[in-house]
Amino acid sequence: MHSGTGTHEAHGHHGHHHQSFISKYIFSQDHKMIGKQFLITGITWAIIGGLFSVLFRLQLGFPGQTFPILETFFGRWAEGGVIKPEFYYALVTMHGTVLVFFVLTAGLSGTFANLLIPLQIGARDMASPFMNMLSYWFFFLASVVMLSSLFIQTGPASGGWTVYPPLSALGQASEGSKLGMDLWIVAMALFVVSSLLGGLNYIATILNMRTKGMSMTRLPLTIWALFFTAILGVLSFPVLLSGLILLLFDRNLGTSFYLSDIVVNGEILPNEGGSAILFQHLFWFLGHPEVYIIILPAMGMVSEVLSVNSRKPIFGYMAMVGSLFAITILAFLVWAHHMFVTGLNPFLGSVFVLLTLLIAVPSAIKVFNWITTIWRGSIRFHPATLFGIGFVSLFISGGLTGIFLGNSTIDIHIHDTMFVVAHFHIVMGVAGMFGMFAGIYHWFPKMFGRYLNNTLGFIHFWVTMIGAYLIFWPMHYQGLAGMPRRYMDKSIWVSFNQFGDLDKMITIVTIIVFAVQLMFVFNYFYSMFKGRKVTTTNPWGANTLEWTTPVNPGHGNWEGEIPEVHRWAYDYGKDGREFIPQTEPIGANESKH
Amino acid sequence: METFFIVAILTLGFLITFQIAKASEYVSVIRGEEKSRKQTNKVNAFMLLIFLIVGLIGVYYCNEQLKGKILGDPASDHGVLIDRMLYITIAITFIVFVLTQVALFWFSFKYQESDNRKPYYYPHNNRLEVIWTVIPAIALTVLVGFGIFYWFKITGPAPKGAMEVEVIGSQFKWEFRYPGKDGIFGKKYYKKTDGNNPLGQLWEDPANHDDIYIVGEPLHLVVNKPVHMIIGAKDVIHDVGLAHFRMKMDAVPGTPTRMWFTPTKTTKEMKKETGRSDFVYEISCDQMCGSGHWSMRGEIIVETQEEFDAWMAQQKPKYYAVFPDRDPSAPKTDTAANKTATAAVAGSN
């Protein structure tokens, strides 16, 4: 398998055969096509999830105002053009679910793990292309179920994306906890299956299918990041699944895993002896690694993009790998920092403070290494580079506010306030999206053999960057004032109603930023068919293997033999040469690094 | 109609932007791609510098605008510790924030592509790696040290003599219970809950007979007297959020939780301090609890011991509301009814 000659025989000819539309575009087993399927499904979800945020921001920015158009579209959920509480909470819940899982997990790792792993390690496809196809179709099924839950009588899940029981377990407690919640659980179960099929495949492929000479220490950082991401997902998603299955039992079979001593709407429930907090442990055992599942691929791609476009090697390659590893280990040991105020044993709390703040060390290493990478470089500001720099800026800002929240003493005050919302949107939401955008702008030529329009890319970056800070920076102050998150109207509160103008400003900026994302989507689909054609195999002058394939690689990626690798991926600017591809043997007079 | 116009304008703006973008592609081909790429490179590098400068000014401006709106000084002893920890963290992180952001954007600007400079091949430097591993580690040790020290102070056992009060959340209201003269909360069992017994108190437990139940009214606390809250919930998870005291604790059905603090300012003092005649300590529900989550509001009045005693003297135990004839202060009317009530209690055992 190492030289790939065996598969080459089979695939080399395979490419010339006629492929039906269905086997090429729908039930494709080509990792590149599956990556595109993940991306396009992810983009679709991002539009839906983004639209949800615009709707609930309308309520937050202009409480009490009527928007008749909402009634036109949403009927009884927005009677008289006013967003009903049930509708508001359904929007908030689905926004979180969709963006965290369907966009930033499946859309991000699904896309780039599929696209980049075989191309960058020098393999013709994944270890199991069939499993890979299943992975997409389970994700598709999950999407269908989740989408259909939006259209049922009682509405979709509305207890927050964290679906804490008893709220999520009791249909009596909330409309969204009726059928919508069952569908949510089923959709997530399918999603977990998809993510496991994908993850196992990524790990197997990276470990077993690297081309000759591609030792682990020569892997590009994108691959390292995707490798650790897959490990995180494989180890933590099953825990979520088990938690959700217990929840399904509590909902439908009368068990008491999470339920105890409950009187809901005057109805006395028989359940005794369960623990509502147990669910939070199970949920966050996935939930915290989940944020790294989102951010690690973004980190990997940003490392690659910054190095290529600074025309300089990534600084501290081994430290970058080591810090990814450290983050992966620590990711499993910090979940209870989401639970400091649940009545957790204070001693246990203090242990989680220590472990949580420890993550700041590998994170700091990464930031300093990125900054040193661009230092004394020769930076080309493609949209991908800009999004990479934006990512680092946001990661710094959001990472530092994590030090506030991870410290239990401060967390007592700002837990579950708008401060949390601001923090995780910057460090995980927007930064994750920026990593994804950097990846899309950088690898679009590889995906479609065409370029995205640069001017639109620059507008996209600048509006999104400025907008993200305008939206989320001032939100920290709302949190410092103690304003709880998920409050749809603050007018009855004496302590929290002083931010009316701010909320209005945030809403207006949100609408503008959303409009610009639509412009990006337009750019994406337009350029897919009509964009400027790529004429050279290596448009960015990059070292990695994907740029040694033809402009539009067929199934099997390389027409001839898979190239052999002789060096790491980051020989930029070495010995006066602009770049030295990984496939070039080490020269006799070449200096050592 | 208005909507139509907005959509039309947006579409138009969209089309214009797109046409410009497309035209710029053609222009760059005509003018020479390399040349026009270098020019946009300069523009973007400059924009990054501007973003840094305007951004830092914006951070200052935002702080000036909003710092007056974040509740002022804390109103509890623990609040002082929490705010101190907050300011220590702000001081350390702000330095890091400015240094790293300045480095990031300044380097981006300074090391933009240039024909006069070759990129510097600099793959690693172990000493640098050690430096920026150790320095953050030291800073974080300081933060963890302070944090855990304060954390144990705040979450430690409540002092003896603290006033005890039970806070119960349910969709979407707060209920309170004082233990009464005996200082002991009577036992309760959730299956005994009914319209006349909202907390499910067991009336056969004599400790229940003097417990004071409050609903729909503010909770009263005594200034400078520690209060120990026993927190519970009836239906779903709620959270007792006390922004002015900087305190917070989840209310979990089936698992009682607790927290304690000492209020240091009376409501009257706070009215004076904030200059707001409508000032009131509020209890916010901080854990998503259903469609009325945003409106689950309670109030607290902090007053002097005398004021509190006067208020407490007016409160009647719930027991007497359920069994009016056992109320020693109420006139005895019918002994037969009294007997029936006793029988009912005995029967429920």
Interface residues (C-beta under 8 A of the other chain):
Chain A: I69 K84 P85 E86 Y89 S158 G159 G160 T162 Y164 P165 P166 L167 L170 A173 S174 E175 L259 S260 D261 I262 V263 V264 N265 G266 I268 E272 G273 G274 S275 A276 I277 S310 R311 K312 P313 I314 F315 G316 Y317 M318 A319 V341 T342 G343 P346 G349 S350 V353 L354 L357 L358 A360 V361 A364 I365 V367 F368 N369 W370 I371 T372 I374 W375 R376 G377 S378 I379 R380 F381 L386 I389 V392 S393 I396 S397 L400 T401 I403 F404 N407 S408 T409 I410 I412 H413 H415 D416 T417 N453 N454 T455 L456 F458 I459 W462 M465 I466 Y469 W473 P474 Y477 L480 A481 G482 M483 P484 R486 Y487 M488 D489 K490 I492 W493 V494 S495 F496 Q498 F499 L502 A515 L518 M519 F522 N523 Y526 R532 Y570 Y572 G573 K574 D575 G576 H593
Chain B: T3 L10 F14 T17 F18 I20 A21 K22 S24 E25 R37 T40 N41 N44 A45 M47 L48 F51 G55 G58 V59 C62 L66 K67 K69 I70 L71 H78 G79 L81 I82 M85 L86 T89 T93 V96 F97 T100 Q101 A103 L104 F105 F107 S108 Y111 Q112 E113 S114 R117 K118 P119 Y120 Y121 Y122 P123 H124 N125 L128 E129 W132 T133 P136 A137 L140 L143 V144 F146 G147 I148 Y150 W151 F152 I154 T155 G156 S170 Q171 Y190 K191 T193 G195 G200 K234 D235 V236 I237 D239 G241 A243 H244 R246 M247 K248 M249 D250 V252 P253 G254 T255 P256 T257 R258 R276 D278 F279 V280 E282 S284 C285 D286 Q287 M288 C289 G290 S291 G292 H293 W294 S295 R297
